Amino acid sequence: MEKDFYLQYASVEDKHWWFVARRQIIAQVILRLNLPKNAQILEAGCGTGGNLQMLSRHGQVAAMELDEIACQLANQRRVTHVKRGSLPDDIPFTSQYDLILILDVIEHLDDDLSALKALYHKLKPGGYLLVTVPAYQFLWSEHDEINHHKRRYQFKHLKQVVKTAGYQVVYGSYFNTFLFPLVIIIRFVGRLLPKQNKNQLSSDLVLPSKPVNQFFKWLFASERHLINRLYLPFGVSVLLLARKPYI
């Protein structure tokens, strides 16, 4: 990601409908795991820390982030001490965890399989891995380029990578399904428009008017009642829950 964008992410991630609704969906998935009271939780690639307060309600949180600026911004939240680290070879923790989250991270990595294998060794037997990624290569846009994405995923692709890394897949689905038709239209219209100045915030992260933001947040967050219960056959993103086997 361009360095300047971390400041812009931090300025919107507590209010923007996409971040807020995704947090609500993730929180609902975690609730259904019935984690132990003092569960050990790691967020790998926490960005500027927008999920940390929510995660702290579910256990003891540790977090790592590659970028120094993002790390500083995340630590300003004073939820946990966010350490600098990278996948697969520089995980700055020796603990084993009940839950590891890697949310919209592995699409940035050249070797997603090695990253997932490295996290496997940080999970307790029976521990959970929760992954989210952007879906469908045909939705590729300038937003992906600005964020230095390497790829977007189909569900079957993500499932195969996770299984190859040694995990047992518990549940998976597309999500951000209700807004999928609108996103397709926006993506294809965007390809007809001139590319924006790289010093401007990606249009995907511009905070819309309050009524629009509230509506999108309500619509996207309503999927939390379906996720981990049903398989949604398409969407803007993919969510996958996996587990380290008891061996």
Secondary structure as GFF3:
##gff-version 3
##sequence-region A 1 247
A	DSSP	alpha_helix	4	12	.	.	.	ID=ss1
A	DSSP	alpha_helix	17	31	.	.	.	ID=ss2
A	DSSP	beta_strand	40	44	.	.	.	ID=ss3
A	DSSP	alpha_helix	52	56	.	.	.	ID=ss4
A	DSSP	beta_strand	60	65	.	.	.	ID=ss5
A	DSSP	alpha_helix	68	75	.	.	.	ID=ss6
A	DSSP	beta_strand	82	84	.	.	.	ID=ss7
A	DSSP	beta_strand	97	103	.	.	.	ID=ss8
A	DSSP	three_ten_helix	106	108	.	.	.	ID=ss9
A	DSSP	alpha_helix	112	120	.	.	.	ID=ss10
A	DSSP	beta_strand	123	134	.	.	.	ID=ss11
A	DSSP	three_ten_helix	137	139	.	.	.	ID=ss12
A	DSSP	alpha_helix	142	146	.	.	.	ID=ss13
A	DSSP	alpha_helix	155	164	.	.	.	ID=ss14
A	DSSP	beta_strand	168	175	.	.	.	ID=ss15
A	DSSP	alpha_helix	180	190	.	.	.	ID=ss16
A	DSSP	three_ten_helix	203	205	.	.	.	ID=ss17
A	DSSP	alpha_helix	210	221	.	.	.	ID=ss18
A	DSSP	three_ten_helix	222	225	.	.	.	ID=ss19
A	DSSP	beta_strand	237	243	.	.	.	ID=ss20
###
